[in-house]
Amino acid sequence: MDDVQVRLAHQGDVDALYRLGLAAIEQSAAGHYDERQRAAWAARRSREGHARMVCETTTLVAEIRGEPAGFASVALRPVRGLQAGEVDQLFVDPRHGGRGVARSLLSAVEQRAIAAGLAELVTHASWRAVPVFEALGYRRAGTETVDLGGVALTRALMRRTIVRRRPGPLETETPMAAQPDPAHDPAFAGYDLSQRTVGEVSLRVRVGGSGPPLLLLHGYPQTHAMWGAVAAGLAEHFTVVAPDLRGYGGSTRPSATAGHETQGKRAMAADGVGLMRQLGFDRFDVAGHDRGGRVAYRMALDSPEAVRRITVLDVVPTAEVWDRADARFALGYWHWAFLAQPAPLPEALIGHDPEHFFFGAGFGSAIRGFRPEAVADYTRAVRDPAVVHAMCDDYRAGATCDRRLDEADRAAGRRIAAPLQVLWAGRGALAAWYDTPAVWRGWADDVTGAELDCGHFLPEELPGETLAALRAFHGP
């Protein structure tokens, strides 16, 4: 079976999905419906309809070697005549039949449905496709006939009861439907939450407050919700913009590339600059934690005209990490090398128990103790195989293209011109392994900072001190 990767669709996929759907109707459905029925079915499809599908439903794209091989759309809430849990479309490129594409898509659909707290999936199938769906756990629940402009098309109604994974031995599972809704997170009261298309991606973004612009970038394995404990305090002084990084949380990612550049920090930094310009800010401050810190300093190197001041939280440059890697690093930050392994090794192993991997095995279960709304958002994300794949690709980029970019800048003498504040955890790896300010002085001309008495997740573990440091450094 070929290596099938599944990701969330974005508007840049619309044309390809439209063509793929027409090809599947014309060729793959030839044994299911007659020519007149297929023509009527194809006539009902349009590029505009696919654009609405991507916007209104959860549409997943299966790829083989970076090329679309199929797609499926599922309504996770009632929308345009679809009931919650309805798989509205499932198409496989005729060239990729028999390669596990449909199975991979339906598995990803089910993971999304589980994350949304749904109990059942429903779809429709031609009579000849019924055995295929039955083999995947669906049961025939009736028939229906639809009128396609005077042409009748009869199909089977298929249902699947979702079987939820048992909690792992070290976790207690809370159904997502019973967890707080991140869309109504009280920590972000007064903030707008939206999806914004920036180049080839759609970013989930919170915007709130007033004053000078401040871009906040989260880290692994989190979302923008990590800033909740400091959001209100920052909004009193700044116009705060907090997106999910591409591929993380509610943001999409483009097709993967062999060199991992589409999930690299240069691409993520360009997303941030593009987002801020879209919001009317050509020059702004940026603060980034963990992976977001790596995006922030890459942004300052690539777009110095855009970045006024920069804060990085609990990171040193990627090239420095790899250059200084030793036994302590191998044992303490083992996930760097693990996640960077070729797909699908880490994705497959993580998929057996993603919550234990991200919130139990890593970081000493600290994440489980953070704000319930934030933990619910993180949990929704890691239950999505497409997000897990994106996070792995983030670390693959860190081991390859990100490292090479750092090395090239260092060799060329390029430095961070903007004033840089570094905040690091006094109880974390940086305090134990590095002279953190000295490392950063090798990359920037104006470096200040402080060690905070907490672990890796500064804004969530020590929000008062983190807020004070950000206000003081980024104030006008």
N, C-alpha and C positions, 0 to 999 in steps of 0.2 A: 504494500500500500504506500502511495506517495505521502510525503510530509505535508499535511493539510494544516494551514494556520487560519484561524478565524479572528476577525477583528470587527469593530463597529464601523458601519458605513458613514461617509460624509458626503457633502454635496458634490465634491469633485468626482465621486463615483457614479453619478447619475447616468451619464451617457453610456458608460460601459455596462451598467446593470440593465439599462433599457435594451441595448443590443443583445446582451446575453439572454434576456428573457424572450425576445423574439426568436432567437436561434433555437432555444429550447422548445418553444411552441412548435416551430416549423419542423424540427428534426426529431427531438426526443419524444414529442407527443404524437408522432405520426402513427405509432402503434396503439394509441389510446383513443384518439378521436379522428373522425374523417376530415377530409380537406376543407369542407365547408365549415365545420365546427372550429377547426384551427384558425381559419381565416377570420371568423367572427370573433374569436378570442383575441387574436392579435390586433384586430381593429379597435378593441376596447382599451388598448394600452397606449400610453403616451409618455413622452419625456417629462411633461409637467406632472403627470400622475406619479412617476417615480420620484420626482423631487419632493412632492407632498409625502410620499411614503417614507422617505429618509427623514423628513422633519417630524412627522407625526407618530411614527411607529419606531420600534427598535429594529433596525435593519442590520443584519450581520453579513459580512462578506467572507467567503472561504477563498483562500489563495493557495496556489501551488507554485512554488518558485517565484513568488512575488506577483503572479498574474491571477486575476479573478477567475475562479473556477465554479462559482455558484453563489447564490445569496438566498436569505430567508428573512422575512419580516414578521414580527410578532407584536401584537398590541398588549402592552403591560397594564393598560388602563383602557376603558371604553373610549373609542375614537372613531368618528366617521362611519358609524354602522358596524364597527367591529367590537365584539365583546372582549373583556379582559381575558387574556390567555389564548386568543385566536391567532393561529399561524396563518397569515393571509396569503403569503406567497412562499414557494420553495422551488427554486430553479437551479439546475445543474447544467453547466456548459456541456453540450453534447460530446465535446472532445475529451471530457474528463469523467465520463460515466464509468462506474465500477471502481472508482478510486477512493471511496469512502467519504466523498464530499457531503452527500446528504446526511450521513450519520454524524459527521463532525458538526454540521450546521444545527441539526436537531439537538445534539448534546449541548451546544452553546446556547441555543434557545431555552432549553430546560434550565440551565444554570441561571440565566437571566430571570426566568419565571420564579425559580426558588428564591432568588434575591428579592424579588418583588412581593413575596409572600403568597403567590398563587398556588392553588391546589390542583389545577387541571389545565391541560392544553387541549385545544380543539383545532382541527384542520379539515380540509376536503381533499379527496383523491379520486383520480379516475379508477375504474374498476380494475384495470390491469396493475395499478400501483398499490392496491390494497395490501397484497402480500408483503410488499416492501415496508409499509408502515406497520403492519402487524409484527414483522420481525424486529421492529424498533420499539415495541411495547405499546403500540396504539391498538385500540379495539374498534371494530365497526359498530356504529351506533345509529345507523339509519341511512337514508338516501335523500337527495334533493335534486330538483331540476331548476336550472337558472335559464332565464331568457336573455340571449345575447343578440338583441336586435332582430328578433324573429327566428333565431336559430336556437333550438333547445339543446342544452348540455346537461347530462345527468352525471352525478358524481356521488361518491360515498362520503358520509360524515364520519370522521375518525376522532376518537378521544383518547387521551392518555392521562391517567391519574399520576401525579408527581409523587415519587417516592423520595423523601428527604434523606440525605446522608445522616447516619448516626453520628453524634458528637464523638470526637476523638477522645482518647483516654485522659488527656490533660485539659479538656475544655468542657464548658457548659454552653450548649447552643441555645440562643434565643431566636425564635422565629423572627424574620425581618418585619413581618406585619406588626409585631408587638413592640418593635424598637422605635425610637424617636424618628420622626421624619426630618431628614437634613434640610429639606426645602423650607422648613419653618423653624430653623435654628434660632432660638431667642438671642444667642450671642451676637447674631448679625442683624438685630432689629434696626430698621432704617436703611439697610443695604438692599440694593436690587440684585436679583439673581437672574442670569440670562445665559443663553448660548450665543456666542459671537463667532462668525466665520472670519478667520484670519488666514489668508493664503489658502493652503491645502488642508487646514484643520478647522474644526469647530471647537472652541474653548468654552467650558463652563466657567462663568466669571461672577464674582461678587464685586459690586461697586458701592461705596458709601462714604459719607463724611464730606467735608469741604476744607479747602486749603491747598497747599502745594501737593503735587501728585506723588504718591508713594506706591510702588509696585511690590507686592509681597509674593514670594515664590516658596512653595512648600517642598518637603522632602519625601523620601521613601520610608515606609510604604503608605503614605498618607494622601490627603487632598488639601484643598485650601482651608478646610474646616479646622486645621491645626492652629490657625491664627485666631480662633474664636475668643480665647481668653484675653486677648489684647485688642480685639477689633473695635470695641466701643471706645476705649481710651485713645486709640490712634485716630478714629474718626472725628474726635474733637479738634484735631490739629491738622489733619491731612485729608485729601481726597484719596481714599484707599482703593486700590484695585488688586483683587486676589483671585487669580485664575487657578484652575487645575492645569498642571503641565500636560502637554500633549501625551495621549495614551493613558494618563492617570485619571481616576475618578470619572467625571462626566465629560471629559474631553476626548476627542477622537484622535487618531493618528493615521498617516498615510500608509501606503504599502511599504513593507520592510525592504531594505536593500542589503546586498551582501556585505557591505562595509558598515552597516548599522547607522549610517549618517542621518536617516530620517528620525531616529530616536536619540541623536547626539545633542550635545549642549549648544552647538552652533545653531542648529535648527530651532531648539527650544528658545534660545536667546532671541532669534529673529521673530519668533511668535510674540514674545513679550514686547519688543520694540514696535512691531506692527499693531498689536493690541493698543498700546498706549497712544500711538499716532491716530488710530481710529477713534479714540476717545478725546482727541484734541491736544495730546501732550507730546510735544516733540522732544522735550527735555524733562527728566524726572529723576527721582531717587528710587533705589531698589534695595530690598532686603531679602535674602534667601537663606533658608535653612537646609542643611544636608544637601540632597541633589539640587535643590533650588539655589543653594549657595554657589554650586558649580555653574549653574546657568547664569547667575548674577555676575560672577567675575568674567565669564566668557562674553557676556553682553558688554561689560565695561571695556574689554579688549577689542571686541569687534566693532562696537558702536560708541566710541568715546564721546562723540558729539551729543549722544542722547542721555548719557548717565551723568548726573550731577554729583551724587554721593552714593556709596555702596556699603551695606553691612552684610557680612557673611557670618553665619551661625554654625559653629562646631564643624568646620571643614578646613583643610589645607588643600592647595591645588592638586588636581588629579595626578599630574606627572610626579609631584613630590611623594604622593602616597605610594605609587608603584616603585619609584626609585629607592624609597626607604623601607620597603616591605621586608619583614623578617619573620621569625617564628612567632613573635607576639601578634603581629598583624595576621598571619595565617590562621592562628587559633582564635583571635578575638574578633576579626572581621572576615570570617570564613565565607560569609555570604557574597563578598565581592567576587571571589573566584568561582563560587558555585553558580551564581546567577549568570555569569559570563560564559558558562559552558554552552556549546552549540545546542540549538533547539533540535528536538523537543525534550532533552533530558531534564533540565530543571523544571520546565512547565509540567511534564508528566508526573514527576515526584511531588511537586507542590500540590497538584490537582487532587491528590488523595485526601488532603486535609489542609486547605489554604489558611484557614484561621489559626490553626496551631502553628503552622510554619511562620506566618507573619507576626502573630500576636502572642505566641507562646515560646517557640524555639528561639525567636529573635528578641533582643532587647529585654530579656528577663520578665516578660509579660507586662512591662510598664504601660504599654499602650492601652491595655484593658482597663486601666484605672483612670483614663482621661474622661472628658465630658461625654455623656451618653450620646449626644447628637453627633459628635465627632466620630466616636467609635462606630456608630451605626453607619455613617458615611464611608468610613474606611472598610467596614465589613462588606457593604454592598459592592464596593470596588473589587476587593480581592476574591470575591465569589465569581467574578467575571473572568473566564479564561483569556479574553482579549486583553484585559488590563494586566493580568499576570504576565502574559507574553510581552506586553509593552515594557513592563518593569524589568524583565529579564533583558530585553534589548537595550534598555537604558544602561544596564551594567556591562553589556557587551560593547556598547559604544564607549563606555568609560575605559575599558581595557584596550581599545583600538583607536578609533578616530579621535576621541576626546584627548587621549594621551598624546597622540601625534600632534594635534593642534597646540597643546601646551608646550611640547618640546620645540616646535617650530617657532613659537613666539619667544621662548626663552633664548634660543639660538640667535634669533634676529634682534634681540635686545628690546623687544616690545614690552612695555610695562603698563600697569594700570595707572592712568593719570588722575582719576577721580580720588578724592579723599576716601579712605577705606577704614571701616570699623570692623574689628573681628571680635566676636563674643564666643567663648568656648566653655564647655562644661568642666568644672573642677573635679567632678567625679567620673569623668569619661576618659576615652582613649587619648584624646589630644593632650590632656594635661599629663598623662603618663608617658606618652611616646615622643612628644615634640616640644621644642621651644616655639610655640605657635606664632607669637608676634615676629620672631626672627625669621621664620619661614616666609611669612607674608612680606616682610621687608625685601626679600629677594624678588618680589613681583610687583610691588607698588611703592611709590615715593612717599606717600603720606599715610602712615599706618598708626592707628590707635586701637584701643580695645581693653577688654577686661575678662577675667575668669569669673564665672558665676557658680555658686555653690549648689550644683544640681547635676542631673544626668544629661543625656544627649538631647532631650526634647525641651529645650530652654523655654519657649513660649508657653508650654503646657505645664512644665514642672515649676517654673519660677516666673510667672507672668508679670508680677509687679516690677521686679528688677529688669526684666527684658523690656517691658514697656518704657520704663524710665530711660534706659540706655538708647532705645530707638528714638524716643522724643528728643532727647538731648542732642543726639548726633544729627538727626535729619531736620531739626527745626530750622526755620528761616534765619 
